[in-house]
Amino acid sequence: MALETLLVKVKAAISNTVHPPKLLLKKKPSFKSRRNVGVLAFEMAGVMSKLLHLWQSLSDATIVRIRNDAVTLEGVRKIISNDESFLLGLACAEFAETLRLAANSVTRLSHRCDDPNLRSFRKAFLEFADSGRDPNGWALSVVKETEAKLRKMERFVTLTAALHREMEELSVLESGLKKVLNHYSDHSEASSSGKEQKVYDLQQKIFWQKQEVKDLKERSLWGRSFDGVVVLLVRFSFTVLARIKVVFGIGHSVPCLSRSLSASATVYPTDQNPASGCNLASGALERLKIEGKEKLGSGFFESNSELLKPPPSTLGAAALGLHYSNLIIVMEKMIKSPHLVGLDARDDLYAMLPSSIRSALRARLKGVGFSASDPVLAGEWRDALGRILGWLSPLAHNMIKWQSERSFEQQNLVPKTNVLLLQTLFFANKEKTEAAITELLVGLNYIWRFEREMTAKALFECANFNGLLKLQNPS
């Protein structure tokens, strides 16, 4: 009876917690009268994470890496472009596009603010992007102030992520208690003290878990003022945009921000003066005009979005970048271990080839003999394949990383690397890439047949040797 009484009391308590009486329900306030962020904390933390990662991607070290490494990759120069100004313009455009998408989220949130200035964020942000005007003074121009805001946002993101985990754990515990109660109520024999103790233990865990959740709600974005959090997002959006303009030498930037950027980290070409009005984005746009893309938007974000649209001659335009990356990675594994490649794997590889590469491969293999027994030629092919993979493989792997990171972003997770689109196969010339892949296939075909012939020869000689031994020793 004691257990049954306890079960009734616990059930009633849970019922009252999960489903409060209708008489106690109050009319929900409108978003404008909401004092705290509440459940929107998780969406805001996601936007905050993206802005923080974008800021980190614009650090001195990363910009130096882009200038000295990314645009000088052999594969980039071979099948994308050897025009440094154009490549750096692509990098600038990708940063701008990432910021534009994050700012769209800030815009949706700002519409719910009480402050009319915050509700007009989008208009002010676009004006700042196009003309550099910032009448509200939202762009942070003092290094110490910027660093303080950074630490504050990082702390909020960490606490809000912890709150999400703890709320999920609380939900699991409450669900587990309900199952236990339902199970015991359906079994009349459930009257032992051990089962009563189990219910009590779950109650205690739930109690302490609720305390943890309550504490995190107060310390995380959940318990912050809605307008206050939006102000953080708004000011940091302006600051990131100013940083992009400083780094890539685009006019109308905030002068004080340049103090946090060493002279060696800027990406101006050596023959350009930042004050001359020439900038990388405009140079890249001129390149697009030459390629036939005349209808460009006049605004900063419109121009950069247009720049990221791949020309017709590229793998990106043909939607083949990811497929060719997987194809190259499969071939890379086969070339490293051709002796492990079976007939089924060879057929699977051929099935991955589009018709254009199949035609080119058939043309290359015409007149090629069936014998592949020359070790010198096999060695030359291995060296040639190694050289091709040396510059082509990094772009393929980067394409996979870039794509996977964008999938993570949709789940509000922060990317782990700083792979840019210009370092992938997205902007690669389709014809040049297919020629390189065809060359890999021809070479792979030879060393694959060479390995099979050498293996067959070794097995044949081994069989003959064993047969000779049997003739010499018939017993």
C-alpha positions as CSV (number, residue, x, y, z in Angstrom):
1,M,0.0,0.0,0.0
2,A,2.9,2.4,0.8
3,L,4.3,2.0,-2.7
4,E,0.8,2.4,-4.3
5,T,0.3,5.6,-2.3
6,L,3.7,6.9,-3.4
7,L,3.0,6.1,-7.0
8,V,-0.2,8.0,-6.9
9,K,1.4,11.1,-5.4
10,V,4.4,11.0,-7.8
11,K,2.1,10.6,-10.8
12,A,-0.1,13.5,-9.7
13,A,3.0,15.7,-9.2
14,I,4.4,14.9,-12.6
15,S,1.0,15.5,-14.2
16,N,0.7,18.9,-12.6
17,T,4.2,19.7,-13.7
18,V,3.8,18.7,-17.3
19,H,0.2,19.7,-17.8
20,P,-0.8,22.6,-15.5
21,P,-4.5,23.3,-15.0
22,K,-6.1,25.5,-17.6
23,L,-7.2,28.0,-14.9
24,L,-3.5,28.7,-14.2
25,L,-2.6,29.3,-17.8
26,K,-2.1,33.0,-18.7
27,K,-2.3,34.6,-22.1
28,K,1.1,34.4,-23.8
29,P,2.8,37.8,-24.1
30,S,3.8,39.0,-27.6
31,F,7.4,38.8,-28.6
32,K,7.9,42.5,-28.2
33,S,7.0,42.3,-24.5
34,R,9.2,39.3,-23.9
35,R,11.8,40.3,-21.3
36,N,14.1,37.3,-21.7
37,V,15.4,35.3,-24.6
38,G,13.9,31.9,-23.4
39,V,13.8,29.1,-25.9
40,L,15.2,31.2,-28.7
41,A,18.6,31.0,-26.8
42,F,19.6,27.9,-28.9
43,E,19.0,29.7,-32.2
44,M,20.8,32.8,-31.0
45,A,23.7,30.7,-29.8
46,G,24.0,29.1,-33.2
47,V,24.2,32.5,-34.9
48,M,26.7,33.7,-32.3
49,S,28.9,30.6,-33.0
50,K,28.9,31.3,-36.7
51,L,29.9,34.9,-36.2
52,L,32.7,33.9,-33.7
53,H,34.0,31.3,-36.1
54,L,34.0,33.8,-39.0
55,W,35.9,36.3,-36.9
56,Q,38.5,33.6,-36.0
57,S,38.8,32.8,-39.7
58,L,39.8,36.4,-40.3
59,S,42.7,36.3,-37.8
60,D,46.2,37.4,-38.8
61,A,47.4,33.8,-39.0
62,T,44.6,32.6,-41.2
63,I,44.9,35.5,-43.6
64,V,48.6,35.0,-43.9
65,R,47.9,31.3,-44.7
66,I,45.4,32.3,-47.4
67,R,47.8,34.7,-49.0
68,N,50.9,32.5,-48.8
69,D,49.5,28.9,-49.1
70,A,45.9,28.7,-50.3
71,V,46.2,30.8,-53.5
72,T,49.6,29.3,-54.3
73,L,48.5,25.7,-54.2
74,E,49.8,23.9,-57.3
75,G,46.4,22.4,-58.0
76,V,44.7,25.8,-57.7
77,R,47.2,27.3,-60.2
78,K,46.8,24.5,-62.6
79,I,43.1,24.0,-62.9
80,I,41.5,27.0,-61.3
81,S,43.4,30.2,-61.9
82,N,46.9,31.7,-61.5
83,D,45.5,35.2,-61.1
84,E,46.2,36.0,-57.4
85,S,43.9,39.0,-57.3
86,F,41.0,36.9,-58.7
87,L,41.7,34.1,-56.1
88,L,41.9,36.5,-53.2
89,G,38.6,38.1,-54.5
90,L,37.0,34.7,-54.2
91,A,38.2,34.3,-50.6
92,C,36.8,37.8,-49.8
93,A,33.5,36.9,-51.5
94,E,33.1,33.7,-49.5
95,F,33.7,35.5,-46.2
96,A,31.2,38.1,-47.2
97,E,28.6,35.5,-48.2
98,T,29.0,33.6,-44.9
99,L,28.5,36.9,-43.1
100,R,25.4,37.7,-45.2
101,L,23.8,34.4,-44.3
102,A,24.5,35.0,-40.6
103,A,23.2,38.6,-40.8
104,N,19.9,37.2,-42.3
105,S,19.4,35.3,-39.1
106,V,20.2,38.4,-37.0
107,T,17.6,40.3,-39.1
108,R,14.9,37.8,-38.3
109,L,15.7,38.1,-34.6
110,S,15.9,41.9,-34.7
111,H,12.3,42.2,-35.9
112,R,11.2,41.0,-32.5
113,C,13.0,43.7,-30.6
114,D,11.5,46.6,-28.6
115,D,14.2,49.0,-29.8
116,P,13.2,50.5,-33.2
117,N,16.9,51.0,-34.0
118,L,17.5,47.3,-33.7
119,R,14.4,46.5,-35.8
120,S,16.0,48.5,-38.6
121,F,19.2,46.5,-38.4
122,R,19.0,45.2,-42.0
123,K,18.8,48.6,-43.6
124,A,21.6,49.9,-41.4
125,F,23.8,46.9,-42.1
126,L,23.4,47.1,-45.9
127,E,24.1,50.8,-45.8
128,F,27.3,50.2,-43.8
129,A,28.3,47.5,-46.3
130,D,27.8,49.8,-49.4
131,S,28.8,53.2,-48.1
132,G,30.6,52.7,-44.7
133,R,28.1,54.8,-42.9
134,D,27.5,53.7,-39.3
135,P,25.3,56.4,-37.6
136,N,24.6,54.1,-34.6
137,G,28.2,53.4,-34.0
138,W,27.6,49.7,-33.9
139,A,31.0,48.6,-35.4
140,L,33.5,48.0,-32.5
141,S,36.6,50.1,-33.2
142,V,38.6,49.5,-30.0
143,V,40.6,46.3,-29.7
144,K,40.0,45.9,-26.0
145,E,36.3,46.4,-26.3
146,T,36.2,43.9,-29.2
147,E,38.1,41.3,-27.1
148,A,35.7,41.8,-24.2
149,K,32.7,41.2,-26.4
150,L,34.4,38.1,-27.8
151,R,34.9,36.5,-24.4
152,K,31.4,37.4,-23.4
153,M,29.9,35.7,-26.5
154,E,32.1,32.7,-26.2
155,R,31.0,32.3,-22.6
156,F,27.3,32.6,-23.6
157,V,27.7,30.0,-26.3
158,T,29.4,27.5,-24.0
159,L,26.8,27.9,-21.3
160,T,23.9,27.7,-23.7
161,A,25.3,24.5,-25.2
162,A,25.6,23.1,-21.7
163,L,22.0,24.1,-21.0
164,H,20.9,22.2,-24.1
165,R,22.6,19.0,-23.0
166,E,21.3,19.3,-19.4
167,M,17.7,19.8,-20.7
168,E,18.0,16.8,-22.8
169,E,19.2,14.8,-19.8
170,L,16.3,16.0,-17.7
171,S,13.9,15.0,-20.4
172,V,15.4,11.5,-20.5
173,L,15.2,11.2,-16.7
174,E,11.5,12.3,-16.6
175,S,10.7,9.9,-19.4
176,G,12.4,7.1,-17.5
177,L,10.4,7.9,-14.3
178,K,7.1,7.8,-16.2
179,K,8.0,4.4,-17.7
180,V,8.9,3.1,-14.2
181,L,5.6,4.4,-12.7
182,N,3.5,2.9,-15.5
183,H,5.2,-0.4,-15.2
184,Y,4.7,-0.6,-11.4
185,S,1.1,0.5,-11.7
186,D,0.4,-2.3,-14.2
187,H,1.9,-5.0,-11.9
188,S,0.1,-5.5,-8.6
189,E,3.0,-7.5,-7.3
190,A,5.3,-4.4,-7.4
191,S,5.4,-3.7,-3.7
192,S,8.9,-4.4,-2.7
193,S,11.1,-1.8,-0.9
194,G,13.7,-2.1,-3.7
195,K,11.3,-0.8,-6.3
196,E,10.1,2.0,-4.0
197,Q,13.8,2.9,-3.6
198,K,14.2,3.0,-7.4
199,V,11.4,5.5,-7.7
200,Y,12.8,7.6,-5.0
201,D,16.3,7.6,-6.5
202,L,14.9,8.8,-9.9
203,Q,13.0,11.6,-8.2
204,Q,16.2,12.7,-6.5
205,K,18.1,12.7,-9.8
206,I,15.3,14.7,-11.5
207,F,15.3,17.2,-8.6
208,W,19.0,17.9,-8.9
209,Q,18.9,17.9,-12.7
210,K,16.2,20.6,-12.5
211,Q,18.4,22.7,-10.2
212,E,21.2,22.4,-12.7
213,V,18.9,23.4,-15.6
214,K,17.6,26.4,-13.6
215,D,21.1,27.6,-12.8
216,L,22.2,27.4,-16.5
217,K,19.1,29.2,-17.6
218,E,20.0,32.1,-15.4
219,R,23.6,32.2,-16.6
220,S,23.2,31.4,-20.3
221,L,21.4,33.3,-23.1
222,W,18.1,31.9,-21.9
223,G,17.9,34.3,-19.0
224,R,19.3,37.3,-20.9
225,S,17.4,40.3,-22.1
226,F,16.2,39.7,-25.7
227,D,17.2,43.2,-27.0
228,G,20.5,42.9,-25.1
229,V,21.5,39.7,-26.9
230,V,20.4,41.1,-30.3
231,V,22.6,44.1,-29.6
232,L,25.6,41.8,-29.2
233,L,24.8,40.0,-32.5
234,V,24.2,43.3,-34.3
235,R,27.4,45.0,-33.1
236,F,29.5,41.9,-33.9
237,S,28.0,41.6,-37.4
238,F,29.1,45.2,-38.1
239,T,32.5,44.5,-36.6
240,V,33.1,41.3,-38.7
241,L,32.1,43.2,-41.9
242,A,34.6,46.0,-41.0
243,R,37.3,43.4,-40.5
244,I,36.6,41.9,-43.9
245,K,37.0,45.3,-45.5
246,V,40.2,46.0,-43.6
247,V,41.7,42.6,-44.5
248,F,40.9,42.8,-48.2
249,G,41.6,46.4,-48.7
250,I,38.0,47.5,-49.5
251,G,37.1,51.1,-48.8
252,H,34.9,52.5,-46.0
253,S,36.4,50.3,-43.3
254,V,36.9,51.3,-39.7
255,P,40.4,52.6,-39.3
256,C,41.0,51.6,-35.7
257,L,40.4,47.9,-36.6
258,S,43.6,47.9,-38.6
259,R,45.6,48.2,-35.3
260,S,44.8,44.5,-34.6
261,L,46.0,43.5,-38.1
262,S,49.8,43.3,-38.6
263,A,51.1,44.7,-41.9
264,S,52.3,41.3,-42.9
265,A,48.8,39.8,-42.6
266,T,47.1,42.1,-45.2
267,V,46.4,40.5,-48.6
268,Y,46.8,43.5,-50.9
269,P,48.8,42.5,-54.0
270,T,52.3,44.1,-53.9
271,D,51.6,46.4,-56.8
272,Q,48.4,47.8,-55.2
273,N,48.0,50.6,-52.7
274,P,45.1,50.2,-50.2
275,A,44.3,53.9,-50.4
276,S,44.1,53.9,-54.2
277,G,40.6,52.5,-54.2
278,C,41.7,49.4,-56.0
279,N,40.6,46.3,-54.2
280,L,40.6,42.6,-54.7
281,A,36.8,42.2,-54.9
282,S,36.6,44.7,-57.8
283,G,39.4,43.0,-59.6
284,A,37.7,39.7,-59.4
285,L,34.5,41.2,-60.6
286,E,36.3,42.6,-63.6
287,R,37.5,39.1,-64.4
288,L,33.8,37.9,-64.3
289,K,32.8,40.6,-66.7
290,I,35.4,39.3,-69.1
291,E,33.9,35.8,-68.8
292,G,30.5,37.1,-69.8
293,K,28.8,37.9,-66.4
294,E,27.9,41.5,-67.0
295,K,24.7,41.7,-64.9
296,L,26.2,42.3,-61.5
297,G,24.5,43.7,-58.5
298,S,25.7,47.1,-57.4
299,G,25.7,46.4,-53.6
300,F,28.6,44.9,-51.7
301,F,26.8,41.6,-50.8
302,E,25.1,41.3,-54.3
303,S,28.5,41.6,-56.0
304,N,30.2,39.1,-53.8
305,S,27.3,36.6,-54.1
306,E,27.5,36.9,-57.9
307,L,31.3,36.3,-57.8
308,L,30.7,32.9,-56.1
309,K,28.5,31.7,-58.9
310,P,30.8,29.3,-60.9
311,P,31.5,30.0,-64.6
312,P,30.0,27.5,-67.1
313,S,33.4,25.9,-67.7
314,T,33.8,24.8,-64.1
315,L,32.9,21.6,-62.2
316,G,30.7,23.7,-59.9
317,A,28.5,24.8,-62.7
318,A,28.2,21.2,-63.8
319,A,27.5,20.1,-60.2
320,L,30.4,17.6,-60.5
321,G,32.8,18.9,-57.8
322,L,31.8,16.4,-55.1
323,H,31.4,13.4,-57.4
324,Y,34.9,14.0,-59.0
325,S,36.4,14.4,-55.5
326,N,35.1,11.0,-54.4
327,L,36.3,9.5,-57.7
328,I,39.8,11.0,-57.2
329,I,40.0,9.7,-53.6
330,V,39.0,6.2,-54.7
331,M,41.7,6.2,-57.4
332,E,44.2,7.5,-54.9
333,K,43.6,4.5,-52.7
334,M,43.8,2.1,-55.7
335,I,47.1,3.7,-56.9
336,K,48.7,3.3,-53.5
337,S,47.7,-0.4,-53.3
338,P,47.1,-1.7,-56.9
339,H,47.7,-5.3,-55.9
340,L,44.7,-5.2,-53.6
341,V,42.3,-4.0,-56.4
342,G,40.0,-6.8,-57.5
343,L,37.9,-7.0,-60.7
344,D,34.7,-5.9,-58.8
345,A,36.4,-2.8,-57.5
346,R,37.7,-2.0,-61.0
347,D,34.2,-2.3,-62.4
348,D,32.8,-0.1,-59.6
349,L,35.3,2.5,-60.5
350,Y,34.4,2.4,-64.1
351,A,30.7,2.8,-63.2
352,M,31.6,6.0,-61.4
353,L,32.9,7.6,-64.6
354,P,30.7,10.1,-66.5
355,S,30.4,9.6,-70.3
356,S,32.9,12.4,-71.1
357,I,35.7,10.6,-69.2
358,R,34.8,7.2,-70.5
359,S,35.1,8.6,-74.1
360,A,38.5,10.2,-73.3
361,L,39.7,7.0,-71.7
362,R,38.7,4.8,-74.6
363,A,40.5,7.2,-77.0
364,R,43.7,7.0,-74.8
365,L,43.7,3.2,-74.5
366,K,43.3,2.6,-78.3
367,G,46.3,0.8,-79.6
368,V,47.7,0.0,-76.1
369,G,48.9,-3.5,-76.0
370,F,47.6,-6.1,-73.5
371,S,51.0,-6.8,-72.0
372,A,52.1,-4.8,-69.0
373,S,55.4,-6.4,-68.0
374,D,57.9,-3.5,-68.3
375,P,59.1,-2.6,-64.7
376,V,60.7,0.6,-65.9
377,L,57.5,1.8,-67.5
378,A,55.5,0.8,-64.5
379,G,57.9,2.8,-62.3
380,E,57.6,5.8,-64.6
381,W,53.8,5.6,-64.4
382,R,53.9,5.4,-60.6
383,D,56.0,8.6,-60.5
384,A,53.7,10.4,-62.9
385,L,50.6,9.4,-60.9
386,G,52.3,10.5,-57.7
387,R,52.9,13.9,-59.2
388,I,49.3,14.3,-60.5
389,L,47.9,13.2,-57.2
390,G,50.3,15.6,-55.4
391,W,48.4,18.6,-56.7
392,L,45.0,17.2,-57.5
393,S,44.3,15.1,-54.4
394,P,44.4,18.1,-51.9
395,L,41.6,19.8,-53.8
396,A,39.5,16.7,-53.7
397,H,39.9,16.2,-50.0
398,N,39.2,19.9,-49.4
399,M,36.0,19.5,-51.4
400,I,34.8,16.8,-49.1
401,K,35.8,18.8,-46.0
402,W,34.0,21.9,-47.3
403,Q,30.9,20.0,-48.1
404,S,30.8,18.2,-44.7
405,E,31.3,21.5,-42.9
406,R,28.3,23.1,-44.6
407,S,26.2,20.1,-43.6
408,F,27.4,20.6,-40.0
409,E,26.5,24.3,-40.2
410,Q,22.9,23.3,-40.9
411,Q,22.9,21.6,-37.5
412,N,24.3,24.8,-35.9
413,L,27.6,23.1,-35.3
414,V,30.8,25.1,-35.8
415,P,33.2,24.1,-38.6
416,K,36.5,22.6,-37.4
417,T,38.8,23.8,-40.3
418,N,39.1,26.8,-42.5
419,V,38.8,25.3,-46.0
420,L,37.8,27.9,-48.6
421,L,35.9,27.2,-51.8
422,L,38.8,28.3,-53.9
423,Q,40.8,25.4,-52.4
424,T,38.3,22.8,-53.7
425,L,37.3,21.5,-57.1
426,F,34.3,23.9,-57.2
427,F,35.9,26.5,-59.4
428,A,38.1,23.9,-61.2
429,N,38.1,23.9,-65.0
430,K,36.1,20.9,-66.1
431,E,38.1,20.1,-69.2
432,K,41.5,20.3,-67.4
433,T,40.2,18.2,-64.4
434,E,38.9,15.5,-66.7
435,A,42.2,15.4,-68.5
436,A,44.0,14.8,-65.3
437,I,41.5,12.2,-64.1
438,T,41.9,10.4,-67.5
439,E,45.6,10.4,-67.1
440,L,45.3,8.8,-63.7
441,L,43.0,6.1,-65.1
442,V,45.4,5.3,-67.9
443,G,48.3,5.0,-65.5
444,L,46.3,3.0,-63.0
445,N,45.2,0.6,-65.7
446,Y,48.9,0.0,-66.6
447,I,50.2,-0.6,-63.0
448,W,47.1,-2.6,-62.1
449,R,47.8,-5.0,-65.1
450,F,51.5,-4.9,-64.3
451,E,50.9,-6.1,-60.7
452,R,48.5,-8.8,-61.9
453,E,51.0,-10.1,-64.5
454,M,53.9,-10.1,-61.9
455,T,51.7,-11.9,-59.4
456,A,50.6,-14.5,-62.1
457,K,54.2,-14.9,-63.2
458,A,55.4,-15.4,-59.6
459,L,52.6,-18.0,-59.0
460,F,53.5,-19.8,-62.2
461,E,57.2,-19.9,-61.4
462,C,56.4,-21.1,-57.8
463,A,54.2,-23.9,-59.3
464,N,56.9,-24.9,-61.7
465,F,59.4,-25.0,-58.9
466,N,57.2,-27.1,-56.7
467,G,56.6,-29.4,-59.6
468,L,60.3,-29.7,-60.2
469,L,60.8,-30.6,-56.6
470,K,58.2,-33.4,-56.8
471,L,59.9,-34.8,-59.9
472,Q,63.2,-34.8,-58.1
473,N,61.8,-36.3,-54.9
474,P,58.8,-38.5,-56.0
475,S,58.5,-40.0,-52.6
